[in-house]
Amino acid sequence: MTLVRWNPMRSLISLPNEIDRFFDDYGLNLRDFDTIWRPHVDLSESEDLYEVKAELPGMKKEDIKIEVHDNVLTLTGEKKQEEKSDKKNYHRIESSYGKFERSFRLPKEVKAEGIKAKYKNGILTIDIPKVEETKPKEIAVS
């Protein structure tokens, strides 16, 4: 006989599917929207710039679009699913695929024309420089 440790969080694993099934019963199918998944994003600030890091594993940089309009930074793209092989029997697929869109309102004190983005190892990093006036200035006391 094998002793199995009880995990109270185990019953919560199926909660998202239960919520989807609940809304399906009322004609609100939440799975058929254009935006399928939301990549995880970290936002940070340093003295010189704001930094946005988005986790986009398995994507090509050609499938990622970055726009700034009216001080709103928008990331869009599509993560395409690998073609299933007839030689493989999938028992479970947990990877997220499909279109995504994330938008963030930027402070007024940024240089939109100086924004730079790089994509490496599944991480998109966007550097948004601050304008000179907003940097902290040290004032000498006399």
C-alpha positions in Angstrom: 0.0 0.0 0.0 1.3 3.5 -0.9 0.7 6.5 1.3 -0.4 9.5 -0.7 0.1 12.9 0.9 -3.1 15.1 0.9 -2.8 18.4 -0.9 -5.6 20.8 -0.1 -4.8 22.9 -3.2 -5.4 19.9 -5.5 -9.1 20.5 -5.6 -8.5 24.1 -6.9 -6.6 22.9 -10.0 -9.9 22.2 -11.9 -11.5 25.5 -10.8 -10.8 27.4 -14.1 -12.5 24.6 -16.1 -15.4 24.5 -13.6 -15.9 28.3 -14.1 -15.8 27.9 -17.9 -18.4 25.1 -17.7 -20.6 27.2 -15.5 -20.7 30.1 -18.0 -21.1 27.8 -20.9 -24.4 26.7 -19.4 -25.7 30.3 -19.6 -24.5 30.7 -23.3 -21.4 32.7 -22.4 -18.6 30.7 -23.9 -15.5 32.4 -22.7 -13.1 30.2 -24.7 -14.1 31.5 -28.1 -12.8 35.0 -27.8 -10.0 36.2 -30.1 -7.6 36.7 -27.1 -6.9 33.2 -25.8 -4.1 33.7 -23.3 -2.3 36.4 -21.4 1.5 36.2 -21.1 3.0 37.1 -17.7 4.5 40.6 -17.6 6.8 42.3 -15.1 6.9 46.1 -14.9 9.8 47.8 -13.2 11.3 51.3 -12.9 14.8 52.6 -12.5 16.2 56.1 -12.4 16.5 56.3 -16.2 13.7 54.1 -17.6 10.7 51.9 -17.2 11.2 48.2 -18.1 8.6 45.8 -19.3 9.4 42.1 -19.4 7.0 39.6 -21.0 7.3 35.9 -20.9 6.6 34.6 -24.5 8.2 31.1 -24.6 8.2 29.3 -27.9 7.4 32.4 -30.0 9.2 33.9 -32.9 10.0 37.6 -32.8 8.2 38.1 -36.1 5.0 37.0 -34.4 5.2 39.8 -31.8 3.9 43.4 -32.4 4.6 46.4 -30.1 2.7 49.7 -30.5 2.6 52.9 -28.6 -0.5 55.1 -29.2 -1.7 58.0 -27.0 0.7 56.8 -24.2 -0.6 53.3 -24.2 1.9 50.5 -24.9 0.2 47.5 -26.5 1.8 44.0 -27.0 0.0 41.7 -29.4 0.9 38.5 -31.1 0.0 34.9 -31.7 1.7 31.8 -30.4 1.1 29.1 -33.0 0.7 25.5 -31.9 3.0 22.8 -33.2 1.5 20.6 -35.8 0.4 17.3 -34.1 2.1 14.2 -35.4 0.2 11.1 -36.2 3.0 9.2 -34.5 2.4 10.8 -31.1 -0.6 10.2 -28.8 -1.0 13.3 -26.6 -2.3 12.6 -23.2 -2.2 16.2 -22.0 -1.4 19.6 -23.5 -0.9 22.4 -21.0 0.9 24.9 -23.2 -1.0 28.0 -24.1 -1.5 28.9 -27.8 -3.4 31.5 -29.7 -3.6 35.3 -29.9 -2.8 37.6 -27.0 -3.0 41.3 -26.2 -1.7 43.2 -23.3 -1.9 47.0 -22.9 -0.3 49.3 -20.4 -0.8 53.1 -19.9 2.5 54.8 -19.8 3.3 57.9 -17.7 3.4 61.2 -19.6 7.1 61.6 -18.9 8.5 59.0 -21.3 10.3 59.3 -24.6 8.1 57.2 -26.9 10.6 57.6 -29.8 13.4 56.1 -27.7 11.6 52.9 -26.8 13.8 49.8 -27.5 12.7 46.1 -27.5 14.7 42.9 -27.6 13.6 39.3 -27.6 15.9 36.6 -26.2 15.2 33.1 -24.8 11.5 33.6 -24.7 11.6 36.9 -22.8 10.6 40.2 -24.5 12.3 43.2 -22.8 11.1 46.7 -23.6 13.1 49.7 -22.3 11.1 52.9 -22.1 13.4 55.9 -21.4 12.2 58.7 -19.1 12.4 62.3 -20.2 15.2 64.4 -18.5 12.9 66.5 -16.3 11.4 63.5 -14.5 14.7 62.1 -13.3 15.3 62.9 -9.6 17.6 65.9 -9.2 19.9 66.3 -6.2 19.8 69.8 -4.7 22.8 70.9 -2.6 22.0 72.5 0.7 24.0 75.6 1.4 
